Structure formats: structure tokens, C-alpha cells
Amino acid sequence: MGSKQPYLNGAYYGPSIPPPPPPKSHRRSYDSPGIGCCCFSCIGNCIGSCLRCCGCCILSLICNILIAVSVILGITAFILWLIFRPNAVKFYVSDANLNQFSLDPNNNLHYSLDLNFTIRNPNQRVGVYYDEISISGYYGDQRFGTVNATSFYQGHKNTTVVVAKMEGQNLVVLGDGARTDLKEDEKSGIYRIGAKLRLSVRFKFWFVKSWKLKPKIKCDDLKIPLVGGSSNSSGGFKFQPVECGFDLS
């Protein structure tokens, strides 16, 4: 005997029936993946790639030009050096006279100093234009006077003497060490004075002139006897010529 089915009162509740799918649309939105989006993406990528490629090409070209210019300049400088073989110009303090050098109670330094500089150009094919020459006198690390010398041109294998006369008074504040040195110099009659030259020069190679250079020349440890001073006890000491060097500070 078959089992008796229970009576179902009302609607039947079984598994849910899925809704029908929406009708297909033949239009594509640009917001969703599709042909339009793909086209714009490809165009954008192409433009970006072209710009990156052009930028790389320009940078590469600039680098190659700079390298070529550097190589050409280096070769030119080397050839010029082989042709001219320039030697350094030599500077000397060949003579010096100190007629007055005293510090008053108000820290005013009274000075009268004559310096002769000998400048030697040893080059055979290189001339030097001295457009500006500024000469300063120093005691310790304090500058007490400055004069300007006349500009000139120095030819090949030439020696030129430049005369500088510094005279006057100037406020100079010396430290304890410099004051002690000054007292010792007054007793000995020999003063330890320094000089510096600030130059503006141009070099001439045949008919070619270089750009302006501004070297500084330092002449330290000039032992100069005071002439005719009552405290002069130098015992016949005479000034000895001193070679100067380039000031790289």
C-alpha cells in the first residue's frame, strides 16, 4: 500500500525559481571594458611611449655632445701644453726698506715700507698681461696697507721689477701674540712682515689670449730691518730676497 500524501493547504513552498536574465544590450559603455576603452588605452600608451622615447633620445644626444666637447677640449689643452710647455711664473721680493713701523697707544700703526718685487716669466711662447696688481702689507694676520701697481705686459723670457711704496697710518688691532712679536721686533730692529699680491692676469699664446685669471701670491716671513731707528740693533743685518708662492686659501 502506498503511503498517503499529506494534504497541502495553500501555496507550495519549494526551491526558488531564478529570475529570467535581462535582455542583452547591443550598446557598450566606455566605463566598462570594451573596444572603446581598449582603443583609448592603446593610444595613451603609444603617446606615453613616444614621449619617453623622445626624452631618452634627447638626453642621450646631450650626453654624447658633452662627452665629445670634453674630449676635444682635453685634446686641445694637451696639444697646447706639448707645444708651449708653460712654466710657472716666479715671484720674488728682491729688496725691501722699512723706514717707520710703530704702534701708538690708540692702535694706529704708522708705517713706511718700500718693496721691490721681481717677476720672472720663463716661458718662450707665452706672454702675460697683468691687468690688475694689488699689493698689501700684513703684520701677523692684520693688513695695514694696500697699494695698486701699474698694469703691464710681460713678454717671453722676461724679468720685470714692480715697485710698491706703502706709507701712512691705519688702525690695526693686534692680538696678544702679535703684540709680543712686535715688542721682540722692536728690540731686535728686524720686523717680520708679510705681503700679498692679488692679480688679474691673461696669458697670450701667439695671437690667442686666455680668459682672466685671478691668482693670489703670498710672500711670508720677510725679515726687514728698520732703517735709521733709534732702537735699531740689527747689527748690520741686510734683507735677503725671498721667493713667494701661490696662496691657495
Secondary structure, 3 states (H helix, E strand, C coil): CCCCCCCCCCCCCCCCCCCCCCCCCCCCCCCCCCHHHHHHHHHHHHHHHHHHHHHHHHHHHHHHHHHHHHHHHHHHHHHHHHHHCCCCCEEEEEEEEEEEEEECCCCEEEEEEEEEEEEEECCCCEEEEEEEEEEEEEECCEEEEEEEECCEEECCCEEEEEEEEEEEEEECCCCHHHHHHHHHHHHHCEEEEEEEEEEEEEEEECCEECCCECCEEEEEEEEEEECCCCCCCCCCCCCCCEECEECCC
